[in-house]
C-alpha cells in the first residue's frame, strides 16, 4: 500500500485494517508529513531524542496521543520506538507511564511534563532520564528517573528538583568521552545555563556557567540541543513563543562551558522565520556516515501554519515586558490564549532535516524528501 493512500485511509473517510497499514514501508524521510509506525499509527515521540545501541536506533519522547483541546491531558507518559534504518519505527511501548491515580505526581496526565532526555552512566550502569515539569505555581522543576535498561522499568529518584535553586526550563543532557555529564537548560525567561552533573547524573554539582542573557520572551533561548563536530561544541536553540515556532539560532565554542559565539539563524532560507514551522528538540549524528547530522524537530501545530511570526512575537514581547501588562487580562493575552486553547498536539508532526556546514556554521535547508544514501 502507498504511504499516500494509507494516510488518506487513516485520516480521511476510509478506515484501513491493521494488516493493510502494516504493509507501509518508508525508504526516505518526508519532513512535515504524517509519520506512521510499523503498525500504521502516528508516531508519538515528541520533544525527544534518538539513541543508537548495539546496532539499533531508539527514538523516545512525549506521548501526546490523547492531548486534544477537549480534555485536560498534557501527556500520556514517555513512548519509545526502535528501528534499524531510521525510517521505519516499531512501537516499543510506554517506557515511563503516566500516574493517573496520583494528582500530586509530576507524571499525572494533566501535569505539564516535557522533553525527556536519557543518557547512560557507564559507571553506575544506569540509564538516567530527566523530565521538565511546568508546575502550577508557574515555576519549573525536574523529575529524574533511572533504569537498568533503556526500555525500563524506570524508578523515580528525584521529584521537584530546582537545579541550582533555579526555575529550570527546556534542556539537553550530554556526556563527555571521560564520562562527565553536562546539563544545558533555560533559566526560565532569563538565560541559558550549563551545569555539571554529579557522578550518578541525578543532580547538579553546583558548578555552572551562564550564556545568552536576554530581556525576556520571545528572545530568551530555549529547547537547547547540544552536539559536537570536529572538536567544537554546538548549541542550537529556539526562541520562546510556546508551541508557536520561531527562528532557531546556533552558537559554537571550544569547551563545554564556552564562551559560546553566536552564529545566527540556522534556517536562512526560511522567509517565514519559523524554522520551517518547527522546533528542534535534538541533533543526532548518524553512525557510519562521514558528516551527517540530523536536526530532529517537532511541528507542534500543523494546523496553525498561517500564523505570522512577527505578529505573535510582538504579543509575547509585550506580555513579558517589564513595562507591559504582565499576567493581567488584556487583549494580547486573550488572543494568545485563544491560540493555545485550539492546540491539538496529538496530531503534531516531525521535521527531520540534514544539517550542512558553511565552514563552522550549521545550515538547514528545506527538502521535501531525502535519504541516508544521499550522504557519504
Secondary structure as the mmCIF struct_conf table of DSSP 4:
data_model
#
loop_
_struct_conf.conf_type_id
_struct_conf.id
_struct_conf.beg_label_comp_id
_struct_conf.beg_label_asym_id
_struct_conf.beg_label_seq_id
_struct_conf.end_label_comp_id
_struct_conf.end_label_asym_id
_struct_conf.end_label_seq_id
HELX_RH_AL_P HELX_RH_AL_P1 UNK A 3 UNK A 11
BEND BEND1 UNK A 12 UNK A 13
HELX_RH_AL_P HELX_RH_AL_P2 UNK A 18 UNK A 21
TURN_TY1_P TURN_TY1_P1 UNK A 22 UNK A 23
BEND BEND2 UNK A 27 UNK A 28
STRN STRN1 UNK A 29 UNK A 29
TURN_TY1_P TURN_TY1_P2 UNK A 31 UNK A 32
BEND BEND3 UNK A 33 UNK A 33
STRN STRN2 UNK A 36 UNK A 36
TURN_TY1_P TURN_TY1_P3 UNK A 38 UNK A 39
BEND BEND4 UNK A 40 UNK A 40
STRN STRN3 UNK A 42 UNK A 42
STRN STRN4 UNK A 46 UNK A 53
TURN_TY1_P TURN_TY1_P4 UNK A 54 UNK A 55
STRN STRN5 UNK A 56 UNK A 62
TURN_TY1_P TURN_TY1_P5 UNK A 65 UNK A 66
TURN_TY1_P TURN_TY1_P6 UNK A 69 UNK A 70
BEND BEND5 UNK A 71 UNK A 71
STRN STRN6 UNK A 78 UNK A 83
BEND BEND6 UNK A 84 UNK A 88
STRN STRN7 UNK A 90 UNK A 96
TURN_TY1_P TURN_TY1_P7 UNK A 100 UNK A 101
TURN_TY1_P TURN_TY1_P8 UNK A 103 UNK A 104
BEND BEND7 UNK A 105 UNK A 105
TURN_TY1_P TURN_TY1_P9 UNK A 106 UNK A 107
BEND BEND8 UNK A 108 UNK A 108
TURN_TY1_P TURN_TY1_P10 UNK A 109 UNK A 110
BEND BEND9 UNK A 111 UNK A 111
STRN STRN8 UNK A 112 UNK A 121
TURN_TY1_P TURN_TY1_P11 UNK A 122 UNK A 125
STRN STRN9 UNK A 126 UNK A 134
TURN_TY1_P TURN_TY1_P12 UNK A 136 UNK A 137
BEND BEND10 UNK A 138 UNK A 138
STRN STRN10 UNK A 140 UNK A 147
BEND BEND11 UNK A 148 UNK A 149
TURN_TY1_P TURN_TY1_P13 UNK A 150 UNK A 151
STRN STRN11 UNK A 155 UNK A 161
HELX_RH_3T_P HELX_RH_3T_P1 UNK A 163 UNK A 165
BEND BEND12 UNK A 166 UNK A 166
STRN STRN12 UNK A 168 UNK A 175
TURN_TY1_P TURN_TY1_P14 UNK A 177 UNK A 178
BEND BEND13 UNK A 179 UNK A 179
STRN STRN13 UNK A 181 UNK A 187
TURN_TY1_P TURN_TY1_P15 UNK A 188 UNK A 190
STRN STRN14 UNK A 191 UNK A 197
HELX_LH_PP_P HELX_LH_PP_P1 UNK A 198 UNK A 198
TURN_TY1_P TURN_TY1_P16 UNK A 199 UNK A 200
BEND BEND14 UNK A 201 UNK A 203
STRN STRN15 UNK A 204 UNK A 211
BEND BEND15 UNK A 215 UNK A 216
TURN_TY1_P TURN_TY1_P17 UNK A 217 UNK A 219
BEND BEND16 UNK A 220 UNK A 220
STRN STRN16 UNK A 222 UNK A 229
TURN_TY1_P TURN_TY1_P18 UNK A 230 UNK A 231
STRN STRN17 UNK A 232 UNK A 238
BEND BEND17 UNK A 240 UNK A 240
TURN_TY1_P TURN_TY1_P19 UNK A 242 UNK A 243
BEND BEND18 UNK A 244 UNK A 244
STRN STRN18 UNK A 249 UNK A 253
BEND BEND19 UNK A 254 UNK A 255
TURN_TY1_P TURN_TY1_P20 UNK A 256 UNK A 257
HELX_LH_PP_P HELX_LH_PP_P2 UNK A 259 UNK A 260
STRN STRN19 UNK A 261 UNK A 265
BEND BEND20 UNK A 266 UNK A 266
TURN_TY1_P TURN_TY1_P21 UNK A 268 UNK A 269
TURN_TY1_P TURN_TY1_P22 UNK A 271 UNK A 272
BEND BEND21 UNK A 273 UNK A 274
TURN_TY1_P TURN_TY1_P23 UNK A 275 UNK A 277
STRN STRN20 UNK A 279 UNK A 285
HELX_LH_PP_P HELX_LH_PP_P3 UNK A 286 UNK A 286
TURN_TY1_P TURN_TY1_P24 UNK A 287 UNK A 288
BEND BEND22 UNK A 290 UNK A 291
STRN STRN21 UNK A 293 UNK A 299
TURN_TY1_P TURN_TY1_P25 UNK A 300 UNK A 301
HELX_RH_3T_P HELX_RH_3T_P2 UNK A 302 UNK A 304
TURN_TY1_P TURN_TY1_P26 UNK A 305 UNK A 306
BEND BEND23 UNK A 307 UNK A 307
HELX_RH_AL_P HELX_RH_AL_P3 UNK A 309 UNK A 320
TURN_TY1_P TURN_TY1_P27 UNK A 322 UNK A 323
BEND BEND24 UNK A 324 UNK A 324
TURN_TY1_P TURN_TY1_P28 UNK A 326 UNK A 327
BEND BEND25 UNK A 328 UNK A 328
HELX_RH_AL_P HELX_RH_AL_P4 UNK A 331 UNK A 341
TURN_TY1_P TURN_TY1_P29 UNK A 342 UNK A 342
HELX_RH_3T_P HELX_RH_3T_P3 UNK A 345 UNK A 347
STRN STRN22 UNK A 349 UNK A 358
TURN_TY1_P TURN_TY1_P30 UNK A 359 UNK A 360
STRN STRN23 UNK A 361 UNK A 364
BEND BEND26 UNK A 368 UNK A 369
STRN STRN24 UNK A 370 UNK A 370
HELX_RH_3T_P HELX_RH_3T_P4 UNK A 372 UNK A 374
#
